[in-house]
Amino acid sequence: MDRLQFEVPVRIAPAPGLPVEEIYSVEQALDILQDWPVRRQGPIYQKAFNACFGATVDVVKTEDACRAFMAFCRTSGLMARDMMTPRKRGGEARTLQA
């Protein structure tokens, strides 16, 4: 398994009416983040970008980058409604509801 591949893909819905996409790796997450409009980049975006970039140079764990990217997707409205998100250590997974 590629060290930059997520354990579970992040499911995003880029826009209403478009099909859900699955993001499988740090590289794919960075592609989404680099295309994000500058006017919509805030602290959560920056944390996700820094974490994903850090994973590419081995200073951030891939799953930490995945969690940061998921937080960005949730707050920006990109997260697919059917995306399962793991709870913090020891909890059950849950489905996001809009």
N, C-alpha and C positions, 0 to 999 in steps of 0.2 A: 504494500500500500504506500502510495506517495505520502511523504511526511506533511504535505500541505493540504491533503484531502480531509474534509470534514467527516466525522464518524457518521453523522446523519445530515443529509442535504437540507439546506434552508429553502423552503418553498416561498416564492414571492409571486405577487400578482402586480406586474408593472403598471397596469392601467385597466380601468373597467373595460370589459369586453375582450381583453387580450388573454391568451392562455397562461396558466400558471407555469412558472419556470422553476427549475430546481438548480440551486447553486451548490456545487459539490466541493469547491476548493477555495482556498485563500485567493488564488489568482482570479477566479471568476468573481469573487466578492470585490476584489480591487477594481475589476473592470466596471462593475456597477457603481462603486464609489467614485471612481475617476470621472465617470460621465454625469455625476450628480450635479445639478445646477449650483453655482457658487452662491447665489442668493439664498439657497436653502441649506447651506452648510453651517451647522452649529456645533456645540460641544460634543454631542453624542455622535455626530458624523465624524468629527475629528478623532474621537476616541476609537471608533471603529476603523478608520483609515490608519491611524497609528498602530493599532493592534495587528491589522492585516499586514501592513508593511513590515512591522517588527517580526512577524512570523516568517516572512520571506528571508530574513537575515538571521534567523535563529535566536532572537532575543525575546520572543513571545511564543508561548505554546499555541499550537494550531487550534486547540479547542477553546482557549481563551479568546483568540481572534474570532472564532465562530460565535461565541457568546456575545462579543462586542458587536459583531455584524448583525446578529439576531436582534439585539437591543435597538440598533439603528433602524432595522426593518420594521420593528413594532412601532417605534415612535414616529417614523415617517409615513406609516400607512402602507408600506410595501408588502408586509407579511401576508401570506395567503391565509384565508380564514380557516382552512383545514390543517394548518401547520401545528404539529405536536411540539410542545416546548417542554424540555426537561425541567423539573423543579430542582432547586439547589439540593445537593447531596442528600440522598436517602428518601426523597419524595417520589411520588408517581408523576408520570407525564400527564399533561393536560392539553386539551384542544383549545385554541384561542377562539373566542367568540367576539363578534363585532357588536 
